[in-house]
């Protein structure tokens, strides 16, 4: 049984990408999109099974790969520090898809997502998890201790939105499945304001942008160099 894991990052189009891919007849979807099986603490897991394979109704005569999409797997260190080791020790060798996004937009979306569902500080830079998740190089380095670079495919949120067929074609090749046309018309899990709450933040201030750029600058440079991505398009 072969596995594909969409690692995250949160607010980078992972839900849409997962829902597009599970239409493919050779892809077996998990019984829940985000099981978080490899987190240590049960309270952070969305479903409890003893055996990882129990997350799928896998038919080897039809399916070539079983996929899930737990964005909590790249929320180091907020959730737990052992997810990559847990995956490795379990004895599987997944193909990892890692979705990324302009960090300024991702942090703003992250902030708005949490602002509408619970009370958080009005200072966006105090939402430490939002900053940590945007350290893309740092997050992937936790995995690279156990898994080789060729096991990772980096996908840009802008391409998921604007060049979906190209992204899917890349993933088909990465997963070694047939190239098919899928329904990509629906966008999933968009951040929406709750009417009348005034909780939605439309944009970052120039001061916030400069502070975020300073915090993430070194990580973005390493990320761009290691994975051959043009991070200058994001302002780094």
C-alpha positions as CSV (number, residue, x, y, z in Angstrom):
1,X,0.0,0.0,0.0
2,X,1.4,3.4,-1.1
3,X,0.6,6.6,0.8
4,X,0.4,10.2,-0.1
5,X,0.2,12.8,2.6
6,X,-0.7,16.5,2.0
7,X,1.2,18.0,4.9
8,X,-0.1,21.5,4.8
9,X,0.6,24.3,5.2
10,X,-2.7,25.4,6.8
11,X,-4.6,28.0,4.7
12,X,-2.7,27.1,1.5
13,X,-5.4,25.3,-0.5
14,X,-5.0,21.8,1.0
15,X,-8.7,21.1,1.4
16,X,-9.4,22.0,-2.2
17,X,-6.5,20.0,-3.5
18,X,-7.5,17.0,-1.4
19,X,-11.1,17.1,-2.7
20,X,-9.9,17.4,-6.3
21,X,-7.6,14.4,-5.9
22,X,-10.0,12.0,-4.3
23,X,-12.2,12.2,-7.4
24,X,-9.4,10.2,-9.2
25,X,-10.3,6.5,-9.4
26,X,-6.8,5.4,-8.5
27,X,-6.8,7.5,-5.3
28,X,-8.3,6.1,-2.1
29,X,-9.5,8.9,0.3
30,X,-9.1,8.6,4.0
31,X,-12.3,8.1,6.0
32,X,-11.7,11.6,7.2
33,X,-9.6,14.2,5.4
34,X,-7.4,15.2,8.3
35,X,-7.0,12.3,10.7
36,X,-3.8,13.6,12.4
37,X,-2.9,10.0,13.2
38,X,0.8,10.7,13.9
39,X,0.2,13.3,16.5
40,X,1.2,12.1,20.0
41,X,-1.6,13.6,22.0
42,X,-5.0,12.0,21.3
43,X,-6.8,15.3,22.0
44,X,-5.3,16.7,18.9
45,X,-6.3,13.7,16.7
46,X,-9.6,13.9,14.8
47,X,-10.2,10.2,14.7
48,X,-8.9,7.3,16.7
49,X,-7.8,4.0,15.0
50,X,-5.1,1.6,16.1
51,X,-3.8,0.8,12.7
52,X,-3.0,3.5,10.1
53,X,-4.4,1.3,7.3
54,X,-7.8,1.4,8.9
55,X,-8.2,4.9,7.7
56,X,-8.9,3.6,4.2
57,X,-11.1,1.2,2.4
58,X,-8.3,0.4,0.0
59,X,-9.0,-1.9,-2.9
60,X,-5.7,-2.9,-4.5
61,X,-7.5,-3.9,-7.7
62,X,-8.5,-0.2,-8.2
63,X,-6.4,2.0,-6.0
64,X,-2.8,2.9,-6.4
65,X,-2.3,5.3,-3.5
66,X,-4.1,6.2,-0.2
67,X,-4.1,9.9,0.7
68,X,-4.8,12.1,3.7
69,X,-4.3,15.8,4.4
70,X,-3.4,16.6,8.0
71,X,-2.2,20.2,8.0
72,X,-1.3,19.8,11.7
73,X,1.7,17.7,10.6
74,X,3.5,21.0,9.7
75,X,2.6,23.0,12.8
76,X,5.9,22.4,14.6
77,X,6.4,23.0,17.5
78,X,2.8,24.0,18.5
79,X,1.3,20.5,18.1
80,X,4.1,18.1,18.7
81,X,7.7,17.8,17.6
82,X,7.7,14.1,16.8
83,X,5.4,13.8,13.7
84,X,8.2,13.1,11.2
85,X,9.8,10.6,13.5
86,X,6.5,8.9,14.2
87,X,5.8,8.5,10.5
88,X,9.3,7.1,9.9
89,X,9.1,4.8,12.9
90,X,5.8,3.5,11.7
91,X,7.7,2.0,8.8
92,X,6.0,3.8,5.8
93,X,7.5,5.9,3.1
94,X,4.9,8.3,1.9
95,X,5.0,10.8,-0.9
96,X,4.6,14.2,0.7
97,X,2.8,17.2,-1.0
98,X,3.5,20.5,0.8
99,X,1.3,23.4,-0.2
100,X,2.8,26.9,0.4
101,X,1.5,30.4,-0.1
102,X,2.7,34.0,0.0
103,X,3.4,34.2,3.7
104,X,1.8,37.6,4.2
105,X,-1.4,36.3,2.7
106,X,-1.2,33.0,4.5
107,X,-0.7,34.7,7.9
108,X,-3.6,37.1,7.2
109,X,-5.9,34.2,6.2
110,X,-4.8,32.2,9.3
111,X,-5.6,35.2,11.5
112,X,-9.0,35.7,10.0
113,X,-9.8,32.0,10.3
114,X,-9.1,31.9,14.0
115,X,-10.5,35.4,14.7
116,X,-14.0,34.3,13.5
117,X,-14.1,31.1,15.6
118,X,-12.5,32.1,18.9
119,X,-11.2,35.0,20.8
120,X,-7.6,35.8,19.9
121,X,-5.3,38.8,20.5
122,X,-5.9,41.7,18.1
123,X,-2.1,41.9,17.5
124,X,-1.6,39.5,14.5
125,X,2.1,39.1,15.4
126,X,1.1,37.6,18.8
127,X,-0.4,34.6,17.0
128,X,2.9,32.7,17.2
129,X,1.5,29.6,15.4
130,X,0.8,31.7,12.3
131,X,4.4,32.8,12.1
132,X,5.8,29.3,12.8
133,X,3.7,27.7,10.1
134,X,5.0,30.2,7.6
135,X,8.6,29.1,8.3
136,X,8.4,26.7,5.4
137,X,12.1,25.7,5.3
138,X,12.1,25.0,9.1
139,X,8.9,22.9,8.9
140,X,10.3,20.8,6.1
141,X,13.6,20.3,7.8
142,X,11.9,18.4,10.5
143,X,11.0,15.8,7.8
144,X,14.3,15.9,5.9
145,X,16.0,14.3,8.9
146,X,14.1,11.1,8.0
147,X,13.0,11.4,4.4
148,X,14.9,12.4,1.2
149,X,14.2,15.5,-0.8
150,X,12.7,13.6,-3.7
151,X,9.9,12.4,-1.5
152,X,8.5,16.0,-1.4
153,X,6.6,18.0,-4.0
154,X,6.1,21.7,-3.3
155,X,2.9,23.3,-4.6
156,X,2.1,27.0,-4.6
157,X,-1.4,28.2,-3.6
158,X,-1.4,30.6,-6.5
159,X,-1.0,27.7,-8.9
160,X,-3.7,25.7,-7.2
161,X,-6.0,28.6,-7.8
162,X,-4.9,29.8,-11.2
163,X,-3.2,26.8,-12.9
164,X,-5.0,23.9,-11.3
165,X,-4.5,21.4,-14.2
166,X,-0.8,22.0,-14.1
167,X,-0.6,21.3,-10.4
168,X,-2.7,18.1,-10.7
169,X,-0.5,17.0,-13.6
170,X,2.6,17.4,-11.4
171,X,0.9,15.4,-8.6
172,X,-0.2,12.6,-11.0
173,X,3.4,12.2,-12.1
174,X,4.6,12.4,-8.4
175,X,2.1,9.7,-7.3
176,X,2.5,7.7,-10.5
177,X,-1.2,7.7,-11.4
178,X,-3.1,8.3,-14.7
179,X,-3.5,11.9,-16.0
180,X,-7.2,12.7,-15.9
181,X,-9.5,15.7,-16.0
182,X,-11.2,16.3,-12.7
183,X,-13.8,18.8,-11.5
184,X,-11.9,21.7,-10.0
185,X,-14.7,24.3,-10.1
186,X,-15.4,24.4,-6.4
187,X,-13.2,26.1,-3.8
188,X,-13.2,24.5,-0.4
189,X,-12.7,26.0,3.1
190,X,-12.6,29.7,2.2
191,X,-12.2,32.1,5.2
192,X,-15.4,34.1,5.5
193,X,-16.4,36.8,7.8
194,X,-19.3,36.3,10.2
195,X,-21.8,39.1,9.4
196,X,-21.9,41.9,11.9
197,X,-18.9,40.8,13.9
198,X,-16.3,43.1,12.4
199,X,-13.7,40.4,12.9
200,X,-12.3,40.3,9.4
201,X,-9.0,42.0,8.8
202,X,-8.6,43.1,5.2
203,X,-4.9,43.7,5.0
204,X,-1.7,43.9,6.9
205,X,-0.3,47.2,7.9
206,X,3.0,48.3,6.5
207,X,4.5,47.9,10.0
208,X,3.2,44.3,10.2
209,X,4.5,43.5,6.8
210,X,8.0,44.7,7.7
211,X,8.0,42.8,11.0
212,X,6.9,39.6,9.3
213,X,9.5,40.1,6.5
214,X,12.2,40.5,9.2
215,X,11.1,37.4,11.1
216,X,10.7,35.1,8.1
217,X,13.5,36.5,5.9
218,X,16.3,34.0,6.6
219,X,13.9,31.0,6.4
220,X,12.5,32.2,3.1
221,X,15.9,32.5,1.6
222,X,16.8,29.0,2.7
223,X,13.5,27.7,1.4
224,X,13.9,29.3,-2.0
225,X,17.5,28.1,-2.4
226,X,16.8,24.5,-1.2
227,X,13.6,23.9,-3.3
228,X,14.4,26.2,-6.2
229,X,11.4,28.5,-5.6
230,X,11.3,32.2,-6.5
231,X,10.4,33.7,-3.1
232,X,11.2,37.2,-4.4
233,X,7.7,37.1,-5.9
234,X,6.4,37.2,-2.3
235,X,8.7,40.1,-1.4
236,X,11.6,38.3,0.1
